[in-house]
Amino acid sequence: MSEKKQPRRWSAKRKQEVVLRLLRGNSLDALSRETGQPAAVLSGRRDDFLRRRNGGFEAAHG
């Protein structure tokens, strides 16, 4: 019987590094292949990051 390998949890720092690479223009597909994470997961993290960043700015200055 083969054992399934459990996915490793990503640290907040690792998530941030990948999001920043996306924002700097790295290819979503290339990062997906490199990290083994689905493109939808990576783009969702990017979108969450931008939403929080923008929301925090508006709340502080709005």
C-alpha positions as CSV (number, residue, x, y, z in Angstrom):
1,M,0.0,0.0,0.0
2,S,1.4,3.4,-0.9
3,E,1.3,6.3,1.4
4,K,0.1,9.7,0.2
5,K,2.5,12.5,0.9
6,Q,0.9,15.1,3.1
7,P,1.1,18.7,1.7
8,R,3.4,21.0,3.6
9,R,1.9,24.1,5.0
10,W,3.4,27.3,3.7
11,S,4.6,30.0,6.1
12,A,3.3,33.5,5.8
13,K,6.8,34.5,4.6
14,R,6.8,32.0,1.8
15,K,3.3,33.1,0.7
16,Q,4.4,36.7,0.7
17,E,7.6,35.9,-1.4
18,V,5.5,34.2,-4.1
19,V,2.9,37.0,-4.1
20,L,5.6,39.6,-4.5
21,R,7.1,37.7,-7.4
22,L,3.7,37.7,-9.1
23,L,3.4,41.5,-8.5
24,R,6.9,42.0,-10.0
25,G,5.7,40.3,-13.2
26,N,6.7,36.7,-12.8
27,S,4.5,34.3,-14.8
28,L,1.6,32.8,-12.9
29,D,1.9,29.6,-14.8
30,A,5.7,29.4,-14.2
31,L,5.3,30.0,-10.5
32,S,2.6,27.4,-10.3
33,R,4.8,24.8,-11.9
34,E,7.8,25.8,-9.7
35,T,5.9,25.8,-6.4
36,G,3.5,22.9,-7.2
37,Q,0.6,25.2,-6.2
38,P,-2.4,25.5,-8.5
39,A,-2.5,28.8,-10.4
40,A,-5.9,29.6,-8.8
41,V,-4.4,29.3,-5.3
42,L,-1.6,31.7,-6.2
43,S,-3.8,34.2,-7.9
44,G,-6.2,34.0,-4.9
45,R,-3.4,34.8,-2.6
46,R,-2.3,37.7,-4.8
47,D,-5.9,39.1,-4.9
48,D,-6.2,38.7,-1.1
49,F,-3.0,40.6,-0.6
50,L,-4.1,43.4,-2.8
51,R,-7.5,43.6,-1.3
52,R,-6.1,43.8,2.3
53,R,-3.5,46.3,1.2
54,N,-6.0,48.6,-0.5
55,G,-8.6,48.1,2.2
56,G,-6.1,49.0,4.9
57,F,-5.1,52.2,3.1
58,E,-8.7,53.3,2.5
59,A,-9.6,52.7,6.1
60,A,-6.6,54.7,7.4
61,H,-7.2,57.6,5.0
62,G,-10.9,57.5,4.2
